[in-house]
């Protein structure tokens, strides 16, 4: 920190500004300054002093949080001889500050836990803590807090204590587990179950009730492995079942907060004993009264109550689906039927609701979650049976509009899972829905349109319904509130009934031409164009070019108009709506073209190119618009494949020209599409290599800046997609070029990048590159490829293996390890003896101890890992070995 150690007064002033300065700029300055302080060496001493002063909650919280962060991220800064005094100091602070604020106690508990995990010299930390504080009732809250966070922090990725130290701590925790459980349970949880069951008086504190509920939920969560905690599990199970009366009292008093707390507890109970319930329903702790409790909650009039239990019902459905036992399904079916009945009632709109159902407010989101849940559990009841029952409630009674709408909503959720083959009920429903009078409630019409869209399979099997269905949907399309729902339904019909819809193409084209005369959302408009394009692709080939030109004309005219306005008054309007519409047309116009036939879309795309080119030029500085241009061009190229050859040179020239000034990564992605389409054409290879080299120079400049790889993961991702396409389509062209050395060096540097897509692209490039020298595909250039890969490996192999081992031990999350294993496997397949030497050298360079003095890796662990990898006969054995080995560094 510049200017040396700041005074306590200055730090205190900054903390006050952070929390109390009315000026946002002042808060921001304080935040930045305090962040710098936290990263400095002075933070240790200043935090300790602030905690000793105990001036107020804000300064103590900042100090406690700073201590936690420093121990988590910068423990290596402290020499080993200071570790004991830091531990004693933290224990003194938590004792002195235990009554100031619970959040300070939590931060200090985390700091102590993280210290205990990293401080190898603190042997038997669990025993030490229990012995020191067990008999002091006033210390119990912070002792319990430390013992609660310690097992959670053992698995924290940010600490990287390594598997050896982790095992040591876990064994320590396991040794004292009975003592810890006695503390946590006897002192706390059973008291809270007792408290909750007797807290039926109105004056009971809501906060205290919530805290007690949290504790019971934590206890239930902690005993997820029921078999190993049988006595405690039984105690909690029986205790929670006694809370039903307390729940009913809370309902009677209309105390929603307490009702929600009880529902959380009942849900956690069901989650904990889920496997027991499925394994032995109705017996012991598989007692089905647990489900009864949830269904009682589902009967509460407030939808927020039943929503708490959704995750449990998902999991129950998932378990039963995997087991697929008819007898089990029979046991649980009545519970799911009752749940569905409750959900249908909860989905009802208020009787005085006007207009269509809202889908963006809380209730709209709840209905969406209901729809998803119904789809997941309907197999237990039977889609057809449920659909028929719902329909009969409408057919036989005369329910109010809000009941009708809710029933239609649930029917829409399950319509697709009902077999449409020769199904008279589905046909009847469809017939009745399209005959609904226009004077029914707007919400009923809206949901009935959604139902029709979900029944497109029925229309496909029964083409006689197509005309009445389209007429019904067209009426909706012309009414503002219903337009987007109708457009989505037409899109579904087009997608499923493509052949039947060909006769209606002119009608679709008319809609597309006047798209903006309908009150459509952006998504609905694009969906309609997608449906139209899907049908267009089924027309006779000789009609496609003219129809595609007509379909694109509106978009092209709009783009031309924007360009003309820009050249007149210098103001450039946003063209993305029109670019996205063209993109969806190109993407989904995919006619079947025989070899030798000219692609019917080729001429249209050539005609449109000048407008796209000018739009790209006009907006070249705007990344968002350039991305949309590139996306549009990508689908245009994919649409006609090699038929876009005449665009190749002007497109590449423009891409390279703009990229020199504005290095948008989407140009690299578009380049990869061009290589994929043309890379195997002999006459195109040199031009594509020139494109790659021209794009690489600005890219390397960008990535070589400080933190360049981390700051530009999209560029890394797209660069290596492009390089990989070259490896796949024309490996010798790339391997023979001067640019390959720089690309490999960039790839080695980027293997440490913790970004899912970017890292995946880098690893795929390296793997595919080496594989071209391993896989003898009997192509004539195999020997040349093998020789070129040999030269590259001789130059970069050791550096690659060393960097990969360092990256997977210190930089990369576990999900990337299969990709690393594949690269190492390919290196080994190329030259096993040399790889053995490279791996040995890489392992020698890894640290053997942590800064806290714990042994990270033993000599035996290193030699075992080397042997496991180098003697592996399958890639998955390498992956397994890396997984186990890197745990030593996590």
N, C-alpha and C positions, 0 to 999 in steps of 0.2 A: 504494500500500500504506500503510495507516494506521500512523502512528508513525515514518515516514521509513525510511531504508535500514537493514536489519537487519545485525548483525555476522556475519562469516564463521563464528564459533563457533556462533552461533544456527542458522545455515543447516545447518552440519555436524551439529549436534545433531538437527535435524528430519529430515535424511536418514537418520541412524542409527535414529531412531524409526520411520521409514517401513519400513525393512528388518528391524529387529531387536526392536522393542517387542513383548513377548508379549501385550500387551493390544490387542485389535482396535480399541477406541475410541481408544487412543493412536495407532495406525497411521492411523486415519481423520482425526484432528485434524492429524497431520503432513502427510497427503496434501492436505487442504484448504488448509493454510497454504502449502505449497510450490507448489500450483496458483496461489494468489494472487501469490506471488513471481514465478512464470513470466510472469504477465500484466503485471507492473509494469516500469517503465523500469529499475529497479535490476538486473534479471535479467542484462542485458548484462555489466555490470562484475563482478558476483558470479560468474557462470559463468566468465569469463575468469580470475579470481583462483583459483577452485577448480581449474581445469585446470592453472594454473601450480604450485599447491601439490602436486598429484599425491599426495594423502594416502592414498586407497584407491580400490578399483574403484567402490564405490557412489557416492561423492561425484563422481568423475570422470564416471561414467555419467550422473548427474543433470545435471551441468553440460553435457556434450556434447549430451544430449537437449534441454536447455533452449535451447542455441545453435541447434540445428536448428529447433526450434519457433519461436523468435523470428524467425529468418531467413525461415521459411516464412510466418509470419502477421503479423509486425510490423516488417518491414524498413523500412517508411516512417518509423518512429520515429527512424532514424539520419540525421543530416545527411550529404550527399554527401562532405564532406571527411573523414569517418571511415571510408569504405568500404575504402580501401587498407590502413589499419592493421588493420582487422578481418580482411581476407584474410591479411595477413602473420602475424597472431597465430594464426589457425586452422591455417595451414600449419606453424607452429612447434609448436603443440599436437599435431598428428597425428604429426609426426616424433618428438616426445618421448614420446608415449604409445603408440607402435605395438606395443610388446611387453606392455602392461599387460593388454589384453583385446580380443578381436576385435569384441565388440559396441560398444565405445567407438570403435574405428576406423571401424566402419560408420556410427555416428551422426555423427562428425566428417566422414567422407567425404560424407554426405548434406548436412551443413551447408555444406561447401565447394562442392559441386555446385549447391545452391540459391542460394548467394551468386553463383557464376559466372553463373548464368542471369539473375539480377536486376541484376547490377552491369554496366551498359552500358559503363562506362569500362574494364573488364577485357577488352581486345581479345585475341583468339587465346588464350583460356584453355587450350585443349587443348595447343597448342604450348608454352606457358609451362610447363605441368606436366611434359610429357614431357622438355623440355630440362633442367629443373631436377633431375629425379629419375631419369632413364633409366639413368644410369651407376652408380647407387648400388644395389647388390643388396639392401641392408637396407631400402631405401625401396620396393622393388618391390611388396610386398603392399598397402601403402596406396595406391600409385599405381594399381594394378590395380583396387582397390576404388573409387576416385574415378572412373576411366574406365568402370567397369561401371555405377555408379549414375547418372552424368551423362546418358547417353541415355535412361535410364528416367525421370529427373526432368524431362526436356524436356517430356514429355507429362503431367506431374502437374497435376491440376485445381486443387489447393490453391494453386499459385503464381500462376496467372493472369498469366503473363508476356506473353501476346499473340502473335499469329501472326507479326508482323514480327520480334520478338526471337527467337522459336522458329526461324524460318527461318534467321536469322543464325547461331544456334548449330548447327543441323543442318548447314548448309553448312560450318561450321568443323569439325564432327566428320567430315563426309564427306571433307573435304580431307586430314585426317590419319588417315583410316580404315585405310589400309594399314599405317601405323606402329602404330596401336592393335592391329590384328589380329595383327601380328607379335609385339607384346608379349604379348597375351593367349594366343596360340596357342603360339608357339615357346617362350616362357618357362614355359608352364604346361600347356596341355591335352594336347599330344602326349606330354609327359613322363608325364602321368597315365595315358594309354592304355597306354603302355609299362609303367608301374608296375603297373597293374591286371592286365595279362596275365602279369606275372612275380611277382605277389603270392600265390603258392600255398603259402607256408609258413604253418604254423599260428600262428606268433608275430606275424604281421602285425596291426597295431593296427586294431581295428574302426572307431574314430573316423577314423583316417587313410584307411582304405578308403572310408568314407562320404564324406569330404571330396573324395577323388579322384573318386569317382562323381558327386558334385554338380557338379564342374568339367566333366567330360565331358558331362553332361546339359546344363549351361549352354551349352557350346560348340555342341552339337547344336541347342539352341533358338535360339542366336544366328544360325545359318546357315540359318534356315527358308527364306530365299529362295536356293535352291541355285544358280540360274543366275549370280547375282552374286558367289558365293563358291565357284566351281567347284573351284579347287585345294584349298582348305581342306576343302570338302565331301568330295572324293575321299579325302583323307588320313584324315579322321575315319571315313568309311564303311569303308575297308579296315581301319583300326585296330580298330574295334569288332567287326568280323567275326572278328578273331583271338581274341576273348575267350571263344569257346565252350568251349575246353579249360579255361580258368580257372573257368568256371561249373560244369562237370562235377566239377572238383576240389572246389569248395565244397560241391556236393551230396554227394560221397563223404564229406566230413568233417562232414556235417550242420551246416554253418555257415549257419544261416538268414539272418542279417543280410547276409552277403556275397551269398547267392543273391538276396535281395530287391534289393540294389544292382545286380547284373548285370541283373536283369529290368527295373529302371528304365531302365538304359542302353539295353537292346535295344528297349524300348518307345519311348523318345525317338528312337532311330534310325528306327524305323518311322514315327513321327509326322512327323519331319523330311522323310523321303523318300516320304511317302504319295502325293503327286501324281505324282512320278516313277514310282513303282511302278504306279500305275493307268494312267498315260500309256504307259509302255513296259515292261510286266511281263516280267521275265526278262532284260532288256537293261541293261548298264551298272549305274548306281545304282538301277535298278528291279529289281535282282537279288532273286529270291524267297527267297533264303536268309535274308533279314531276317524273313520270316514263319515260316520254319522255326525260327528262334531263339525266337520267341514261342511256337510250339507245343511246343518242347522245355520251355520254362518252364511251359506249361499242363499238362505231364505231371508236374510236381512234386507230391508228395502233399499239400503244404500249400496250402489254397485261397487264402491271402493272396498267393501268388506270381502266380497267373493273374489275380487281381483287378486287379493293377497295370495290366494291358494292356487292360482293358475299354474305356477311352475310345478307344484306337486302333481296336478292332474296330467300335465305334459309327461312328466317322468313315469307316472303310473302307466299311461298309454304306451310309452316307449318300451317299458319292461314287458308288458303283456303282449305287445306286438312281436318282440324278439322271441319270447317263450312259445307263442303260438299254440296254446293248449286250450282246446274247446271247453273243457270242464272249468278251467280257470275263468275263461271269458264269461261263462254262464254265471259264475259267482259274482263277478264285478259288474255285469251288464245292468242290473237294476240301479246301481249307484250312479252309473254314467247316464242312464235315462233320466233319473231325477235331477242330475246336474244340468243336462241339456234343457229340461223343462224350466229350471231356475234361470238359466242363461237367456232363454228366449224371452222370459218376463223382464229380465234386467235390460234387455236391448230395446224395450219399448220407449219411444219418445214421449214427451209430455203431451197430454191430450190437447193442450192449447198451443203446441208448437206450430209455427207457420213456416211454409217453404220446405225446401229439401233438407235431408239430414246433413248436419255439419260433419266433415270428416277430419278436421284439423284441431277441434277443441278436445278437452279431456275425455268427454263422453264419446266423441267420434273415435278417438284412439282406443278407448275401451272396447267399442264394438268391433274394431279391427282385430283386437287381441282375441275377442270371443270367436270371431270368424276363423282365426288361425287354430284356436284350441279345438273348436268343433271339427275342423278338418282332420286334426290329429287323433281324436278319440272316436270318431264316428264308426270305425271298423268294428268296435265292440258292440254297437247297437245294430248295425246294418244300415247302409245308406238308403237302400230302397224302402225298408220298413219305416225308417224315420221320415223320409220324404213323403211317403204315403200318409203317415199319421198327421204330419203338419198340414198337408193339403186337405185332409178330411176335416180338420178344425175350421178351415175356411169355407169348405163346401157345404158342411152340414149346419154350421151356425151362421150367425150374422154379427160377427164381432165388430167392435169399434175400430176405426181406421188405424189407431196406433198398435192394436194387436195384430191386425192384418199385415201392417208394414213390418213388424218384428218377425212374424212367421215367414214372410217372403224373404227377409234378410237371412234367416237361418237356412231356408231352402236354397238360396243363392250360394251359401257357403258349401253345401254338400252336393249341388247339382252335378258337378263334374265327376264325382265319384260314383254316381248311379249309372249302371249299364244301360246305354241308350238303345240297345238292340231290341227291336219289337216290344217296346215298352209303352203300353197304352196309357199308363198314368202320366208319364212325361209328356206324351203327345197331347193329352187332355189339358194338362197344366199350361202348355204352350198356347193351345187354342184359346183357353179362357183368359190368359194374361193379355194377349193381343186384342181381346175384345173389351178390355177395361174401358169404361166411359171416361171422357176427358174431365168430368166434373168430380172425380174422386180426388182425395187429398193429394197435393203435389208430392209429398214424401212417398206415398204409396206408388205413384207413377214412377218416381225416380228409382225406387228399389225394384219395381217390376221390370224396368229397363235393364237394370244390372242382372236380374235373374235371367232374362232373355239372352243377354250376352254370354252368360255361363252355360246356356243350353245349346250352344252352336253345334255340338255333336248330334243333337236330336234333329236339328234343321238339316244337317248333312245327310242323315239317314232318311229324312222325310222331306224331299225337295218341294213337295206341295205347300209346305209352310213358308217357303222362302219369300214369296210375294207379300203375304199378309204381315210377316215379321218385318220386312224392309219398310213397308208402309207405316207400320207402327213406330219403328225407330225414326223414320223421316219426320213424323209428327213431333217427336221429342227433339230432334235436331233443330227444329225451327223455333223452339221455345227456350229462351235464355237459361232458365234454371236447369233444364234437362239436357241441354245441348252436349256437354262434355260426356255425360254418362251414355247418351245415345251414340256419340262418336266412338266411344270405347267399345260398345256392343257391336257396332258395324265393323270395327276393326277385327273383333273376335270372329264374327261371321265370315269375313273375308279370309282370315287365316285358316279356318277349318273347312270352309266350303268353297275353295278356290275355283274348282272346275264348274260348280253350279253358278258361281257368281260371274263367270265370264260373260254370260248373256246380259248382265247388268252393268257392264263396264262403262257404258256411256253415261249412265246415271252417276256412277262414282266419279267419272271425269268432270261432270257438271258440278258435283259437290266440291271437288278439288279446285276447280277454277274460281269458285266463289267462297273459298274457305273462310275468308275474313269477314264474310257477311254473317257467319254464325258466331255465337258467343262462346267460343271454345278456349279452353286452357291450352297453353303451348303443347303440353304432353298429348292432349286429346287430338289436336290438329296434326301433329306428327304421326300419331297412331293411325289416323284416317288415311294419311298418305302412304303409310306402310301397308295397310290393307289393300289400298288401290294398286300399289306396285306388285304385291303378291298375286293379285288377280291378273294384272297386265302381263306378267310372265307366262300365264297360261293361254294367252291369245295366240292365234296362228302367227308364225314368224314374220310373214310379210306385213302384218298389221302393227307389229310392236314398235318399229321405228317411228311411225307417224304418231302413234298414241303416246309414246314416251316423250316425243317432242312437245305434244300438246300438254302433257302432265307437267313438264319442266318449264313451259313457257311463262307461266305466271311468276315463278321464282326468278327466272332469268330477266324478265322485264322489270321486276322490282329492283334487282341488283343494278341493272343498267340505269334505272331512274336515280338511284342513290349516287352512282358514279357521276352522272350528269349534273346533279345538284352540287356535288362536291367540287366539280371543275368550275361551276358557275360562281358559287359563293364561298368556296374554301372550307365549308363545314362538312365533315364526314359523318353521316348517320351510321348506326350500328347495323351491319348486314347479317348478323348471326342467325336470325330467324329464318332467312331465305337460304342460307348455307346449310343449316340443319335440315331444312325440308328437302333440299336437293340431295343431301347425303343419305337421307332415309329412302329416297326414291332409288338412287343408285344401288344402295345396299341390298334392297329386296327385289329388284328387277333382275331375276336370274333365270332367264329362259334356257331351255335345253337346246344347245347348238351342236350339230354334228361336226366332225372333223371336215375341214375344207369349206364349210359355210362361213360367210362373213357374219360377224356378230351384229345383230340388228341394232344394238345400242351404240355401235362404234361411231357412226356418222353424227349422232346427236351429241355425244360427248366431245367430239372434235369441234362441233359448232359452239358448244358452251365454253370451251377452254379459254378463249380470249377474255370473256367476262370474269371468269375465276382468276385468271392471271392478273387482270387489272385490279380486281378487288384485293388480291394478295399484295400487290405493289402499293396500293393506296394505304393499306393498314399494316404495313410491314413492321411498325414499331410496337403494335399492340399484340401481346402474346396470346390473349384470349381469342382474338379474331383470327390470328394466323393459325392457331390450333384448329379452329373450325374449318378454315380453308383447307388445311392439310388433311383433315378428316374427310372432307368432301372429295378431295382429289384421290385419297386412298381408296374410297369406295368406288369412285369412277374407274380407277385403274383395275381394281379387283373385278368390277362388273364385266369389263370387256377383255381382261387378261392381255394377251399379246396383241390384241386388236388396238391397243393404245400406243403402239410403237411410234407413231408420228408425233406423239406428245413428249416422248422420252427426252429428246435433246433440249427443246425449249424449257421443259419443266425442270430438268437438272440444272440448266444454266441459271434459271431464276432462283432456284433453291440455294445454290452455292453463292450467288451474288448477294442475296438478302442475308444469308447466314454469316457472311464475313462481318456485317454491321450489327445484326441482331441475331445472336446465336440461340434461337428458339429450338428446344430439343425435339419438337415435333417434326422438324425437317429430317433429323436423323431417323426417326421412326418411318417417315415417308420414304426415305432412302432405302430402308430395309424391305419395304414392300416392293420397290422397283427391282432390288436385287433378287428377291424371291420370284418375281415374274419373269425377269430377263437374264438372270445370272447364268443360265445354262445356254444362252444364245451366244455362240462364238463371236459374232459381230458386235455384241454389246459389252463384252467383258472389260475391255480396256477403258471404255467410256465410264463404266460403273466404278472401276478402280480409281480413275481420275476424280470422280465424284467423292469417293471415300476419302482420298488423300486431301482433297480441298476442304472437306467438312472436318477432318481430324485436326487440322492446324489450329483453328479458333477453339475447338473443343479442348485440346490439350492446354492451351493458354488459360482457359477458364478453370480447368480442373487442377492446374498447378498453383493456383492462388492459395493463400493460407486457408485451410479448411475447405478447399475447393470441392473435394469429393463429397464431404458431408453436406455442404450447402447446395449442391446441385445433383441430388440423387436421380432426378428424372433424366438428366443428361447422361449420367453413367448408364442407367437402364437402357436408354435408346441407342447410345453408342455401341453397347455390346450386343444388342439385338441386331444392329446393322452388321457388326463384325461376324456374328454367328451365322447370319444369312449367307455371308460370303463363304464361310467355311462349308456350309451345307451345299451351296450351289456351284462354287468355283474355288475350291481350296488351293489349288496350285497357283492360281492368279494372285491370291492374297499372300501365300507363303513365299512366293518369289519376289514380292515387292519390298521396297525399302521401308514402308510404313509399318510392317508387321512387328519389328523390334519395339517400336514405340507403343504399339497397341498392347503387346504382351507386358511391357513394363507398367503400363497404366493398369492393366488387369491385376497384376501382382499387388500393386499398391491398393487397389480397390477391393481386394478380398477381405479386408478388415472392416469394410463399411457395413454397419448395422442398419440396413434398410432392406426390407423383405424383397421388393421387386428388383432393386438395383443389384443386390448381392446375388440373387437368383440368376440374373442375366450374365453377370461376370462369371459365375461358376459354370454356367452352361456353355459359355464361349470357350473357357479353358478346357473343359471336359471334351467338347466336340472337336476342338482343335487337335488335341492329343490323339483322340480316337481315330482321326483320319489316317494316322500313321500306324494304328493298331489293327483296324478292321480291314482285312484283305477281302474286298468286295469284288475281286477279280476284274476291276476296272484297269485299263491300260496304264493309268497314271499312278498306280499304287506305290510302285517302287520309288518314284519321284517324291510322292508325298511322304513316304517313310524317311527318305533321306533328308528332306527339308525339316520334318519334325525333329529328327535326330540332331540337326544343327541347332534348332531352337532350344531343345532340351539341354544340350551341352552348354549353351550360353546362359540359360535362365533356370534350369531344373533345381539346383540347390536353393537358390533364392526363393523359388516358388514354394518348395516343400517347407522351408523354414518359416516363411510368411504365413502359410496355411496353418501350421501348428501353433504359431503365436496367435493368429486370429481366432482359431476355435477355442483356445484356452482363455483368452483375455478380452476378446471383442465381440464375438458372435453369440446370439441366442441359440439354444439347443435345436430349434426347428431347422436351422441351416446346416446342421451336421451331416445329414444324408448327402447334401450337395458336395460338401467338402470331401466326404468319403469317396464319392464317385470320381472326383478329380484325382485323389491319391491313388485310387484303384487303376485309373487309366495310365498314370505315370508308371506304376508298378508293372502293368501289363506291357508297357512299351520296353522297359528295361529293368527287370527285377533286381539284379545284383547292384546296379548303380543306385537304384531307389533305396535299397537297404542302407547304403553308405550315407545318402543324403538325409534319410530319416534319423539315423544315429547322430549325425552332426546337429540336426535341428533340436533333438531332445537334449543334447548336452548344453544347449544355450538357454534352456528354460530354468527359472529360479526354483530352488529346492526348499526354501523356507519363506513364511510370511513375515511381514514387518513386526508382527506380534510375537514372533519366535516359534510359531507352530510349524511342524514339518508338513510341507505341502505334498511332497512326493518322495518316496524312498527309492533307493537304487533298484531294489527288486521290482517295484512298480514300473519303473522306466524300462527295465529289460523285458519284463512280461509283456508290456504294451508293444515294444518293438517286435517281439517274437509273434504276438497275435496278428499284427498287421502284415508283417513280411511273409508269414506262412499261410495267410488267408487264401482260400480257394474260391470265395465268392465275395462280391462287393458288400453284401449285408454284414459279413463278419468284420470287415474294416469299419463299417458304420457302428456296429455294436461296441467294438474296441475303443473307438474315438469317444463315444457317449460315456463309457465308463471312465476313461482316462481324464476327459475334460472336467468331470465332476470333482476331480482333485483340485481344480483351480477355480471352482465356482463358489 
